[in-house]
Amino acid sequence: MSAAGESGREMRARAADLEQAAERATDPQERQRLKDKARELKEQSEHSGGTGKRDIDPM
């Protein structure tokens, strides 16, 4: 597997960890910060993992 695929998978796993931490957080500001970071990581993983597949010509 390519390095981009691995980093995307790792980012998604880290985003899931951050979402779980946000659910456990008691401080509303900390909860929002964790949710925002998780969303950013998900977006980055989608961009890094998804673009390569669309760039390949199937013909």
Summary of the structure (lengths in Angstrom):
residues: 59
radius of gyration: 14.5
end to end distance: 22.0
largest distance: 53.2
contacts: 145
relative contact order: 0.19
helix: 83%
strand: 0%
